[in-house]
Amino acid sequence: MKEPGGDDNFIKLVIQAQQGDQTSMSQLAHLARPKLEEYLIRLTLDRNLTEDIAQETFLAMIKYLNKLEEPEKFWGWLKKI
């Protein structure tokens, strides 16, 4: 599975979400969620905790996405927040 953040269409989606497009924000979360949960389950080994952390991460993503200066680095940024 290709990581989110690697192709031009995904980068355009990030930029559109940064500009306030709610549909793009929703699509971004939908596309990133499986990869984020895969990453978190390896860290936590706990499905419930993974879901809680993922939810908090997406709330932070919505709040701070406009601060991401390099959309092509979305995945690394998402893992840090």
C-alpha positions as CSV (number, residue, x, y, z in Angstrom):
1,M,0.0,0.0,0.0
2,K,1.4,3.4,-1.0
3,E,1.7,5.9,1.8
4,P,-0.5,8.9,1.7
5,G,1.4,12.0,0.7
6,G,3.3,10.6,-2.2
7,D,1.5,11.6,-5.4
8,D,0.4,14.8,-7.0
9,N,-3.3,14.2,-6.6
10,F,-2.9,13.6,-2.9
11,I,-0.8,16.8,-2.6
12,K,-3.5,18.7,-4.4
13,L,-6.1,17.3,-2.0
14,V,-4.0,18.5,1.0
15,I,-3.7,22.0,-0.5
16,Q,-7.5,22.1,-1.2
17,A,-8.2,21.1,2.4
18,Q,-5.7,23.7,3.6
19,Q,-7.8,26.3,1.7
20,G,-10.9,25.3,3.6
21,D,-12.5,22.9,1.2
22,Q,-14.5,20.6,3.5
23,T,-15.0,17.9,0.9
24,S,-11.2,17.7,0.5
25,M,-10.7,17.6,4.3
26,S,-13.1,14.7,4.6
27,Q,-11.5,12.8,1.7
28,L,-8.1,13.5,3.2
29,A,-9.1,12.0,6.5
30,H,-10.8,9.0,4.8
31,L,-7.6,8.3,2.8
32,A,-5.2,8.7,5.7
33,R,-7.2,6.9,8.3
34,P,-6.2,3.3,7.4
35,K,-2.5,4.1,7.2
36,L,-2.6,6.1,10.4
37,E,-4.4,3.3,12.3
38,E,-2.0,0.7,10.9
39,Y,0.9,2.8,12.3
40,L,-0.8,3.4,15.6
41,I,-1.8,-0.2,16.2
42,R,1.9,-1.2,15.8
43,L,2.7,1.4,18.5
44,T,0.0,0.7,21.0
45,L,-1.0,-2.9,20.4
46,D,-4.5,-1.8,21.5
47,R,-7.4,-1.3,19.1
48,N,-9.4,1.0,21.4
49,L,-6.4,3.2,22.2
50,T,-5.6,3.3,18.5
51,E,-9.1,4.5,17.7
52,D,-8.9,7.2,20.4
53,I,-5.5,8.4,19.2
54,A,-6.7,8.4,15.6
55,Q,-9.7,10.5,16.5
56,E,-7.6,13.0,18.4
57,T,-5.1,13.1,15.5
58,F,-7.8,14.0,13.0
59,L,-9.2,16.7,15.2
60,A,-5.7,18.2,15.4
61,M,-5.3,17.8,11.6
62,I,-8.4,19.8,11.0
63,K,-7.3,22.5,13.4
64,Y,-3.6,22.7,12.3
65,L,-3.5,21.7,8.6
66,N,-3.2,25.3,7.5
67,K,0.2,25.4,9.4
68,L,1.7,22.6,7.2
69,E,4.1,24.4,5.0
70,E,5.1,21.4,2.7
71,P,2.0,19.4,1.7
72,E,4.2,16.7,0.3
73,K,5.3,16.0,3.8
74,F,1.7,15.4,5.1
75,W,2.3,11.9,6.3
76,G,5.3,12.7,8.5
77,W,3.5,15.7,9.8
78,L,0.4,13.7,10.6
79,K,2.4,11.1,12.6
80,K,3.9,13.9,14.7
81,I,0.7,15.6,15.7
